[in-house]
Amino acid sequence: MQRIAQAPNSFIATLWVDALKAEGIAASVQRQYLSSAAGELPPDQCLPEVWIEHDHHAPHAEQVLHHLQHMPQQRWLCACGELVEGGFQQCWNCSAQMPT
């Protein structure tokens, strides 16, 4: 087993593990319940970690996580005049879809 990443919270760690599993990489979240020990232990030692089962999957796993952590952000102006930023493909003001 090999640690691939330390996540800022359990939610992100779980998303990363799910993405790795979708790519056929056996992965798990470790230390997901250690946040309650922060204060007794250094906070950076209590963050959840993403581990993969097979070391030879490390390069591909790192690629997958890098892609997730550096997703391109979009910015578009909806027909209703609302500026939509981030990864949203639907306007939160009028529910219109992003133009293609």
Residue frames as qw, qx, qy, qz and C-alpha x, y, z in Angstrom:
[[0.000, 0.889, 0.458, 0.000, 0.00, 0.00, 0.00],
 [0.431, 0.079, 0.024, 0.898, 1.13, 3.54, -0.69],
 [0.014, 0.755, 0.388, -0.528, -0.11, 6.92, 0.45],
 [0.434, 0.495, 0.442, 0.609, -0.95, 9.08, -2.56],
 [0.004, 0.554, 0.080, 0.829, -2.36, 12.23, -0.99],
 [0.147, -0.355, -0.656, 0.650, -3.51, 13.98, 2.14],
 [0.037, -0.621, -0.565, -0.543, -6.94, 15.56, 1.72],
 [0.063, -0.344, 0.245, -0.904, -8.25, 18.70, 3.44],
 [0.581, -0.109, 0.433, -0.681, -11.34, 16.83, 4.70],
 [0.477, 0.034, 0.876, -0.059, -13.12, 13.47, 4.54],
 [0.605, 0.647, 0.305, -0.349, -15.52, 14.64, 1.85],
 [0.363, 0.777, -0.440, -0.267, -12.70, 15.46, -0.59],
 [0.212, -0.404, 0.889, 0.031, -10.82, 12.28, 0.32],
 [0.597, 0.262, 0.730, -0.206, -13.91, 10.20, -0.45],
 [0.578, 0.751, 0.031, -0.318, -14.39, 11.95, -3.80],
 [0.152, 0.703, -0.669, -0.189, -10.77, 11.27, -4.71],
 [0.376, -0.164, 0.910, -0.062, -11.05, 7.59, -3.74],
 [0.653, 0.489, 0.505, -0.283, -14.25, 7.23, -5.78],
 [0.470, 0.795, -0.252, -0.288, -12.50, 8.77, -8.80],
 [0.047, -0.539, 0.836, 0.090, -9.56, 6.39, -8.40],
 [0.524, 0.087, 0.829, -0.176, -11.88, 3.40, -8.10],
 [0.639, 0.657, 0.208, -0.343, -13.69, 4.52, -11.27],
 [0.365, 0.748, -0.523, -0.182, -10.29, 4.29, -13.01],
 [0.935, 0.068, -0.348, -0.015, -9.81, 0.73, -11.75],
 [0.319, 0.450, -0.603, 0.577, -7.38, 1.66, -8.98],
 [0.646, -0.516, -0.557, 0.081, -8.03, 0.01, -5.60],
 [0.163, 0.418, -0.290, 0.845, -7.95, 2.88, -3.09],
 [0.485, -0.624, -0.606, 0.092, -9.15, 3.72, 0.39],
 [0.119, -0.806, 0.131, -0.565, -9.42, 6.61, 2.85],
 [0.673, -0.196, -0.549, 0.455, -7.28, 6.29, 5.97],
 [0.258, -0.150, -0.381, 0.875, -7.36, 8.50, 9.08],
 [0.159, -0.503, -0.476, -0.704, -10.89, 9.64, 8.28],
 [0.555, -0.714, -0.400, -0.146, -11.93, 9.62, 11.93],
 [0.652, -0.156, -0.293, 0.681, -8.76, 11.13, 13.37],
 [0.078, 0.604, 0.101, 0.786, -9.94, 14.76, 13.10],
 [0.592, -0.737, -0.215, -0.244, -11.41, 14.54, 16.60],
 [0.807, -0.351, -0.111, 0.462, -7.87, 14.07, 17.93],
 [0.377, 0.610, 0.005, 0.698, -6.71, 17.44, 16.53],
 [0.352, -0.809, 0.164, -0.440, -5.30, 19.40, 19.44],
 [0.832, -0.439, 0.338, 0.024, -3.99, 16.29, 21.13],
 [0.728, 0.053, 0.443, 0.521, -2.07, 15.57, 17.93],
 [0.077, -0.370, 0.268, 0.886, -0.75, 18.11, 15.42],
 [0.597, 0.514, 0.259, -0.559, -3.62, 19.10, 13.07],
 [0.469, 0.578, -0.530, -0.406, -1.66, 18.17, 9.93],
 [0.029, 0.220, -0.974, 0.042, -1.33, 14.63, 11.29],
 [0.382, 0.280, 0.744, -0.472, -5.10, 14.30, 11.62],
 [0.489, 0.447, -0.227, -0.714, -6.08, 14.94, 7.99],
 [0.894, 0.182, 0.383, -0.146, -7.59, 12.06, 5.99],
 [0.124, -0.530, 0.700, 0.461, -5.26, 10.30, 3.58],
 [0.848, 0.398, -0.062, -0.345, -5.81, 8.54, 0.27],
 [0.392, -0.445, 0.791, 0.150, -3.97, 5.24, -0.08],
 [0.745, 0.357, -0.384, -0.412, -3.75, 2.89, -3.05],
 [0.927, -0.236, 0.271, -0.109, -3.46, -0.86, -2.69],
 [0.879, 0.170, 0.225, 0.384, -0.91, -1.55, -5.44],
 [0.339, -0.665, 0.177, 0.641, 2.23, 0.57, -5.70],
 [0.377, 0.053, 0.623, 0.684, 2.49, 0.13, -9.48],
 [0.110, 0.764, 0.591, 0.235, -0.74, 2.17, -9.84],
 [0.335, -0.639, -0.194, 0.664, 0.92, 5.22, -8.27],
 [0.181, -0.127, 0.358, 0.907, 1.76, 7.14, -11.49],
 [0.138, -0.442, -0.682, -0.566, -1.77, 6.76, -12.86],
 [0.360, -0.701, -0.579, 0.208, -3.32, 7.58, -9.47],
 [0.311, -0.484, -0.058, 0.816, -1.23, 10.74, -9.20],
 [0.050, 0.115, 0.525, 0.842, -2.36, 11.75, -12.71],
 [0.251, -0.600, -0.711, -0.266, -6.02, 11.25, -11.80],
 [0.379, -0.706, -0.406, 0.440, -5.69, 13.31, -8.61],
 [0.272, -0.265, 0.172, 0.909, -3.74, 16.05, -10.39],
 [0.056, -0.337, -0.618, -0.708, -6.53, 16.32, -12.97],
 [0.347, -0.696, -0.628, -0.036, -9.16, 16.55, -10.21],
 [0.424, -0.628, -0.228, 0.611, -7.20, 19.18, -8.31],
 [0.143, -0.390, 0.276, 0.867, -6.56, 21.34, -11.39],
 [0.364, 0.575, 0.720, 0.138, -9.86, 21.28, -13.25],
 [0.176, 0.209, 0.253, 0.928, -10.26, 24.15, -15.70],
 [0.092, 0.555, 0.547, -0.620, -12.63, 26.84, -14.55],
 [0.209, 0.490, 0.595, 0.602, -15.14, 28.39, -16.90],
 [0.030, 0.474, 0.296, -0.829, -16.68, 31.83, -16.97],
 [0.098, 0.341, 0.693, 0.627, -19.67, 32.62, -19.12],
 [0.238, 0.133, 0.192, -0.943, -22.38, 35.24, -19.37],
 [0.248, 0.410, 0.875, -0.064, -25.92, 33.87, -19.36],
 [0.049, 0.492, 0.534, 0.686, -28.62, 35.35, -21.59],
 [0.364, -0.812, -0.455, -0.036, -30.32, 36.64, -18.40],
 [0.088, 0.879, -0.206, 0.421, -27.21, 38.75, -17.67],
 [0.752, -0.615, 0.231, -0.044, -25.82, 36.61, -14.82],
 [0.332, 0.665, -0.666, 0.063, -22.07, 35.96, -14.84],
 [0.962, -0.236, 0.044, -0.128, -21.53, 32.25, -14.09],
 [0.167, 0.724, -0.658, 0.120, -18.09, 31.20, -12.86],
 [0.514, -0.340, 0.760, -0.204, -16.47, 27.93, -11.91],
 [0.076, -0.079, 0.950, 0.292, -17.44, 24.53, -13.19],
 [0.442, 0.427, 0.592, -0.522, -21.14, 25.31, -13.41],
 [0.115, 0.082, 0.742, 0.656, -22.88, 24.48, -16.66],
 [0.139, -0.682, -0.670, -0.257, -26.25, 25.85, -15.62],
 [0.009, -0.485, 0.112, -0.868, -27.18, 29.39, -14.56],
 [0.228, -0.294, -0.794, 0.481, -28.22, 29.60, -10.92],
 [0.193, 0.230, 0.164, -0.940, -30.39, 32.64, -11.68],
 [0.638, 0.280, -0.097, -0.710, -32.61, 31.31, -14.47],
 [0.767, -0.080, 0.632, -0.073, -31.56, 27.62, -14.80],
 [0.688, 0.677, -0.166, -0.201, -30.52, 28.05, -18.44],
 [0.918, -0.073, 0.201, 0.333, -27.83, 25.67, -19.73],
 [0.292, -0.630, 0.366, 0.620, -24.40, 26.99, -20.69],
 [0.664, 0.677, -0.073, -0.310, -24.30, 27.82, -24.40],
 [0.868, -0.078, 0.382, 0.308, -22.17, 25.50, -26.52]]
